[in-house]
Each structure stands twice: as structure tokens, then as C-alpha cells.
């Protein structure tokens, strides 16, 4: 069952995001077999980065929480909040699944 992981950065943390980004991306690359989608939340003009969304396909919440807790962004203290919730694929990859 996929889990949606939504993060929000602490205020004024763009420099920390930028300096930790390469390690974060390497970490995600190690989990590509489980990541259905992932990306940063941006300002309307495409600038910044103030959080992110990852849809991570594992069997239980503990695995999803372990994944995000070991992310370099989390370990660096970037996030103000982390939300983990189960997600049902109803529409995915341009298809209706229900």
C-alpha cells in the first residue's frame, strides 16, 4: 500500500535544502524500486523549494516512517513537519484504476 509523505521546510531554510540536496537525491536513488513519485514543492514562479511530496510503496507505516526518518533532509533538520498517510491509487499514470 503506498504512503504519501508530505514535508514542509522550516522557515528560511533554503540554504540548508540546497547544501543537502545532493545527499537527499542519492538517498532517493537507492529507493527507486519503491518510489512511485517524488518532487519538491515550489513557489508559483518555480523558485525555491519549501517542502516535498514522496509517494512510497511499502506494506506498512513503520517502513514509510523509517524511510523518511533516514532521509538526509530529515537528518539535517530541514523539515518543520512531516506527514505520512496511506494513499490509494485511484487515478495513476493517466489511467483510472477504480
Backbone as JSON, one array per atom type, in Angstrom:
{
  "sequence": "XXXXXXXXXXXXXXXXXXXXXXXXXXXXXXXXXXXXXXXXXXXXXXXXXXXXXXXXXXXXXXXXXXXXXXXXXXXXXXXXXXXXXXXXXXXXXXXXXX",
  "N": [[0.85, -1.18, 0.0], [0.71, 2.12, -0.95], [2.22, 5.01, 0.58], [1.74, 8.41, 1.2], [4.03, 10.89, 1.62], [4.41, 13.93, 2.99], [6.24, 16.84, 3.26], [7.23, 19.81, 4.99], [9.33, 22.54, 4.88], [11.4, 24.14, 7.36], [11.14, 27.63, 8.2], [13.06, 29.96, 6.26], [15.08, 28.21, 5.28], [16.25, 27.57, 2.88], [18.95, 27.58, 2.09], [20.02, 25.44, 3.61], [18.51, 23.36, 2.47], [19.51, 23.43, -0.17], [22.25, 22.79, 0.24], [22.1, 20.22, 1.17], [20.82, 18.79, -0.73], [22.03, 17.13, -2.77], [22.86, 14.81, -1.35], [20.37, 13.98, -0.44], [19.09, 13.36, -2.91], [20.69, 11.22, -3.77], [20.09, 9.38, -1.78], [17.35, 8.96, -2.33], [17.61, 7.78, -4.87], [18.55, 5.28, -4.17], [16.25, 4.03, -3.44], [14.53, 3.71, -5.54], [12.97, 1.58, -6.47], [10.77, 1.55, -4.9], [9.63, 4.06, -4.95], [6.96, 5.79, -6.16], [6.41, 8.34, -7.0], [7.97, 11.53, -6.68], [8.99, 14.75, -5.52], [9.92, 18.24, -5.24], [8.16, 20.88, -3.54], [7.33, 23.87, -4.96], [7.58, 27.47, -5.34], [5.14, 29.53, -7.05], [6.45, 30.77, -9.16], [8.39, 28.98, -9.77], [10.63, 29.01, -8.25], [12.8, 28.42, -5.42], [11.91, 26.02, -3.11], [10.19, 24.45, -0.78], [9.37, 22.32, 0.63], [8.2, 18.96, 0.2], [6.9, 16.12, -1.71], [6.49, 12.68, -1.52], [5.62, 9.62, -2.85], [5.52, 6.59, -1.58], [5.91, 3.19, -1.86], [5.19, 0.78, 0.23], [4.56, -1.87, 2.63], [3.7, -1.15, 5.2], [3.12, 1.45, 7.67], [5.28, 1.86, 9.43], [7.54, 1.22, 7.88], [7.46, 3.25, 5.94], [7.78, 5.48, 7.59], [10.31, 4.93, 8.65], [11.82, 5.15, 6.32], [11.54, 7.96, 5.64], [12.56, 9.1, 7.96], [15.24, 8.49, 7.8], [16.14, 9.92, 5.69], [18.45, 12.21, 4.28], [17.67, 14.95, 4.32], [15.86, 15.01, 6.49], [17.55, 14.19, 8.57], [19.3, 16.33, 8.59], [17.77, 18.27, 9.72], [15.94, 19.79, 8.27], [13.13, 19.83, 7.99], [10.05, 21.26, 9.1], [7.63, 20.04, 9.46], [6.42, 16.68, 9.04], [4.34, 14.61, 7.31], [2.77, 11.52, 7.16], [0.77, 9.39, 5.39], [-1.58, 6.85, 4.43], [-2.19, 6.05, 1.0], [-4.38, 5.71, -1.66], [-4.3, 4.43, -4.89], [-6.19, 5.81, -7.23], [-6.44, 7.24, -9.58], [-3.84, 7.03, -11.78], [-0.81, 7.4, -13.5], [-2.02, 8.41, -15.79], [-4.32, 6.89, -15.95], [-7.51, 5.53, -14.99], [-8.09, 3.76, -12.14], [-10.09, 2.75, -10.62]],
  "CA": [[0.0, 0.0, 0.0], [1.53, 3.34, -0.97], [2.09, 6.06, 1.59], [2.09, 9.75, 0.78], [4.84, 11.59, 2.62], [4.44, 15.36, 2.66], [7.1, 17.55, 4.18], [7.3, 21.27, 4.9], [10.61, 23.02, 5.4], [11.43, 25.2, 8.36], [11.32, 28.94, 7.56], [14.41, 30.45, 5.94], [15.99, 27.06, 5.26], [16.6, 27.24, 1.5], [20.38, 27.27, 2.02], [20.17, 24.08, 4.11], [17.95, 22.48, 1.43], [20.44, 23.39, -1.3], [23.5, 22.13, 0.58], [21.81, 18.82, 1.49], [20.05, 18.22, -1.85], [22.73, 16.03, -3.45], [22.77, 13.62, -0.49], [18.95, 13.59, -0.47], [18.81, 12.71, -4.19], [21.37, 9.92, -3.76], [19.28, 8.53, -0.91], [16.15, 8.58, -3.08], [18.01, 6.85, -5.94], [18.68, 3.97, -3.55], [14.91, 3.52, -3.14], [13.67, 3.9, -6.72], [12.04, 0.46, -6.66], [9.6, 1.79, -4.04], [9.12, 5.42, -5.12], [6.04, 5.96, -7.28], [6.55, 9.73, -7.42], [8.63, 12.37, -5.68], [9.41, 16.05, -6.02], [9.86, 19.39, -4.34], [7.09, 21.86, -3.63], [7.97, 25.11, -5.39], [6.78, 28.68, -5.45], [4.48, 29.61, -8.35], [7.39, 31.18, -10.2], [9.35, 27.9, -9.96], [11.81, 29.22, -7.41], [12.84, 27.91, -4.06], [11.71, 24.68, -2.63], [9.78, 24.69, 0.61], [8.85, 21.06, 1.12], [8.17, 17.96, -0.86], [5.94, 15.02, -1.69], [7.01, 11.39, -1.97], [4.68, 8.5, -2.73], [6.44, 5.48, -1.29], [5.09, 1.97, -1.87], [5.61, -0.24, 1.2], [3.43, -2.58, 3.22], [3.23, -0.63, 6.48], [3.5, 2.81, 8.06], [6.6, 1.86, 10.05], [8.54, 1.25, 6.81], [7.43, 4.59, 5.36], [8.36, 6.39, 8.57], [11.74, 4.65, 8.69], [12.38, 5.72, 5.1], [11.67, 9.42, 5.71], [13.42, 9.45, 9.1], [16.63, 8.3, 7.42], [16.45, 10.83, 4.58], [19.4, 13.26, 4.68], [16.96, 16.19, 4.66], [15.35, 14.86, 7.85], [18.7, 14.14, 9.49], [19.89, 17.67, 8.65], [16.85, 19.16, 10.44], [15.3, 20.69, 7.31], [11.67, 19.85, 8.0], [9.23, 21.7, 10.22], [6.62, 19.0, 9.63], [6.41, 15.51, 8.18], [3.05, 13.92, 7.37], [2.76, 10.22, 6.49], [-0.59, 8.87, 5.35], [-1.83, 5.87, 3.36], [-2.69, 6.64, -0.23], [-4.96, 4.74, -2.59], [-4.21, 4.8, -6.3], [-7.48, 5.83, -7.93], [-6.01, 7.67, -10.91], [-2.39, 6.94, -11.75], [-0.17, 7.24, -14.79], [-3.03, 8.78, -16.8], [-5.36, 5.85, -16.02], [-8.46, 5.36, -13.9], [-7.88, 2.42, -11.57], [-11.23, 2.36, -9.77]],
  "C": [[0.89, 1.24, 0.0], [1.21, 4.28, 0.19], [2.53, 7.38, 0.97], [2.84, 10.41, 1.93], [4.94, 13.03, 2.16], [5.27, 16.07, 3.71], [6.98, 19.06, 3.94], [8.59, 21.71, 5.57], [10.41, 24.04, 6.51], [11.61, 26.53, 7.62], [12.79, 29.26, 7.34], [15.45, 29.32, 5.89], [16.41, 26.66, 3.84], [18.09, 26.9, 1.36], [20.65, 25.85, 2.5], [19.65, 23.07, 3.09], [18.96, 22.32, 0.29], [21.73, 22.64, -0.98], [23.31, 20.63, 0.86], [21.17, 18.08, 0.32], [20.75, 17.04, -2.52], [22.66, 14.73, -2.65], [21.34, 13.08, -0.47], [18.64, 12.84, -1.76], [19.49, 11.35, -4.27], [20.6, 8.92, -2.9], [18.04, 8.05, -1.65], [16.49, 7.58, -4.18], [18.18, 5.43, -5.41], [17.35, 3.3, -3.26], [13.98, 3.6, -4.34], [12.68, 2.77, -6.94], [10.77, 0.63, -5.85], [8.97, 3.16, -4.24], [8.24, 5.49, -6.37], [6.14, 7.37, -7.86], [7.26, 10.49, -6.3], [9.01, 13.7, -6.32], [9.23, 17.13, -4.99], [8.6, 20.2, -4.58], [7.75, 23.21, -3.89], [7.02, 26.29, -5.29], [6.18, 28.73, -6.86], [5.41, 30.02, -9.48], [8.49, 30.14, -10.44], [10.57, 28.01, -9.08], [11.68, 28.46, -6.1], [12.73, 26.41, -3.96], [11.37, 24.87, -1.17], [9.16, 23.46, 1.24], [8.86, 20.07, -0.02], [7.08, 16.94, -0.66], [6.66, 13.79, -2.22], [5.87, 10.39, -1.81], [5.52, 7.24, -2.72], [5.63, 4.21, -1.08], [5.7, 0.88, -0.98], [4.38, -0.81, 1.88], [2.89, -1.94, 4.5], [3.8, 0.76, 6.77], [4.92, 2.85, 8.64], [7.71, 1.92, 9.0], [8.61, 2.62, 6.15], [8.07, 5.6, 6.31], [9.86, 6.19, 8.69], [12.44, 5.27, 7.49], [12.58, 7.23, 5.25], [12.56, 9.85, 6.88], [14.9, 9.31, 8.79], [17.05, 9.14, 6.21], [17.44, 11.9, 5.06], [18.75, 14.6, 4.99], [16.44, 16.13, 6.1], [16.5, 14.93, 8.84], [19.37, 15.51, 9.63], [18.99, 18.67, 9.39], [16.11, 20.12, 9.54], [13.81, 20.88, 7.57], [11.07, 20.4, 9.29], [8.17, 20.65, 10.53], [6.83, 17.88, 8.62], [5.06, 14.83, 8.4], [3.15, 12.64, 6.55], [1.35, 9.68, 6.55], [-0.74, 7.86, 4.22], [-2.48, 6.57, 2.18], [-3.18, 5.54, -1.14], [-4.84, 5.26, -4.01], [-5.6, 4.69, -6.91], [-7.26, 6.24, -9.39], [-4.49, 7.71, -10.86], [-1.86, 6.7, -13.15], [-1.17, 7.41, -15.93], [-4.13, 7.74, -16.97], [-6.26, 5.91, -14.81], [-8.33, 3.92, -13.41], [-9.05, 1.95, -10.7], [-12.46, 2.1, -10.61]]
}
